[in-house]
C-alpha cells in the first residue's frame, strides 16, 4: 500500500486541525502523478470511515475517488463495499447512491450486476436496499440494476 494512503488511514479519525491539514495535503499529493492509478483506488475507498471528526475531509476523498473513470471506479467500489461495511457503511451507501444518480455510472453498474457471482450480487443488494429506502426515485434506479 502507498505510504500516503497508510498515513491517511492512520489519521482518518481527524481529531485535530493538524490531522485535517495533513489529510488534505496527502490527498493533494496523491492527486498529482497518481490521480487515477487504479492500483490505489481500493485502498482509497477503504480509507473512508463513518466515525470521524472531519466529515468535510471525507467529502474531499469522495470527490477524489469519483474522479476515476467509471469503468475502473464502479467495479472497484462494488468489490470493496463489503469490506467498507464495518467502518464506513454510511459512506459506502452514499457512494453507491451517487453512482445511481449519475447516468454513466448507473449504466456501468447495470452492465456489471448480471456478471457478478451470486454472493457478490447479494452483498451489493444489501447496500442497494439501503439506498432504495431513501426515495422512490432511487428505488426505481435500484430495480433497474437488479432486474437487468
C-alpha positions in Angstrom: 0.0 0.0 0.0 1.2 3.5 -0.8 2.7 5.1 2.3 0.5 8.2 1.8 -2.6 6.1 2.0 -1.3 4.3 5.0 -1.0 7.7 6.7 -4.5 8.8 5.5 -5.8 5.7 7.3 -3.8 6.4 10.4 -5.3 9.9 10.8 -8.7 9.4 9.3 -10.5 10.0 12.6 -9.3 13.6 12.0 -9.3 14.6 15.7 -7.0 17.6 15.4 -6.6 20.5 13.0 -3.1 19.3 12.2 -4.5 15.9 11.1 -7.1 17.6 9.0 -4.5 19.7 7.3 -2.2 16.7 6.8 -5.1 14.6 5.4 -5.8 17.3 2.8 -2.1 17.6 1.9 -1.7 13.8 1.5 -4.8 13.7 -0.7 -3.4 16.6 -2.8 -0.1 14.8 -3.2 -1.9 11.7 -4.5 -3.8 13.9 -6.9 -0.6 14.8 -8.8 1.0 11.9 -10.6 -1.2 9.1 -9.3 -4.6 10.7 -9.5 -6.3 7.9 -11.4 -3.9 5.0 -10.7 -6.3 2.0 -10.5 -3.9 0.2 -8.1 -4.7 2.9 -5.4 -8.4 3.0 -5.7 -9.3 0.1 -3.5 -7.0 1.3 -0.7 -8.5 4.8 -1.1 -12.1 3.5 -0.8 -11.2 1.6 2.3 -9.9 4.8 3.8 -13.4 6.1 4.4 -14.7 5.9 8.0 -18.0 6.9 9.4 -16.7 7.8 12.8 -14.6 10.9 12.1 -14.4 14.4 13.3 -13.7 15.7 9.8 -16.7 14.8 7.6 -15.8 17.6 5.1 -12.4 15.9 4.5 -14.1 12.6 3.8 -16.1 14.6 1.2 -12.8 15.6 -0.4 -11.9 11.9 -0.5 -15.2 11.2 -2.1 -14.6 13.7 -4.9 -11.2 12.3 -5.4 -12.3 8.7 -5.9 -15.2 9.8 -8.1 -12.7 11.3 -10.5 -11.6 7.8 -11.5 -13.1 6.6 -14.8 -16.4 4.8 -14.3 -15.0 1.6 -15.9 -12.5 1.4 -13.0 -14.4 3.1 -10.3 -17.7 1.2 -10.4 -16.4 -2.3 -10.3 -13.8 -1.4 -7.7 -16.5 0.2 -5.5 -18.7 -2.9 -5.8 -15.8 -5.2 -4.9 -14.8 -3.3 -1.8 -18.3 -2.4 -0.4 -18.5 -5.5 1.8 -15.1 -4.5 3.3 -16.4 -1.0 4.0 -19.4 -2.2 5.9 -17.8 -2.4 9.4 -16.2 1.0 9.4 -17.7 3.0 6.5 -21.2 1.7 5.8 -22.7 5.2 5.5 -20.0 6.3 3.1 -20.5 3.1 1.1 -24.2 3.8 0.8 -23.5 7.4 -0.1 -21.0 6.4 -2.8 -23.5 3.9 -4.3 -26.3 6.5 -4.2 -24.1 8.9 -6.2 -23.4 6.1 -8.7 -27.1 5.5 -9.2 -27.7 9.3 -9.7 -25.0 9.6 -12.4 -26.2 8.4 -15.8 -22.9 7.0 -16.9 -22.0 5.3 -13.6 -25.5 3.9 -13.3 -25.1 2.4 -16.8 -21.8 0.8 -15.8 -23.4 -0.7 -12.6 -26.4 -2.1 -14.7 -23.9 -3.8 -17.0 -21.8 -5.1 -14.2 -24.5 -6.5 -11.9 -25.5 -9.6 -14.0 -21.8 -10.5 -14.4 -21.2 -10.7 -10.6 -21.2 -14.0 -8.8 -24.5 -14.6 -6.9 -22.8 -13.9 -3.5 -21.4 -10.6 -4.7 -24.9 -9.7 -6.1 -26.4 -10.4 -2.7 -23.9 -8.2 -0.9 -24.5 -5.4 -3.3 -28.2 -5.8 -2.9 -27.8 -5.2 0.8 -26.3 -1.8 0.1 -28.8 -1.1 -2.7 -31.7 -1.8 -0.4 -30.4 0.9 2.0 -30.2 3.3 -1.0 -33.7 2.4 -2.2 -35.1 3.3 1.2 -34.1 6.9 0.7 -36.6 7.7 -2.0 -38.9 6.1 -4.6 -36.8 7.6 -7.4 -33.8 5.7 -6.1 -35.9 2.5 -5.6 -36.6 2.6 -9.3 -33.0 3.0 -10.2 -32.1 0.1 -7.9 -34.7 -2.0 -9.6 -33.2 -1.1 -13.0 -29.9 -2.5 -11.8 -31.1 -5.7 -10.1 -33.5 -6.7 -12.8 -31.1 -6.4 -15.6 
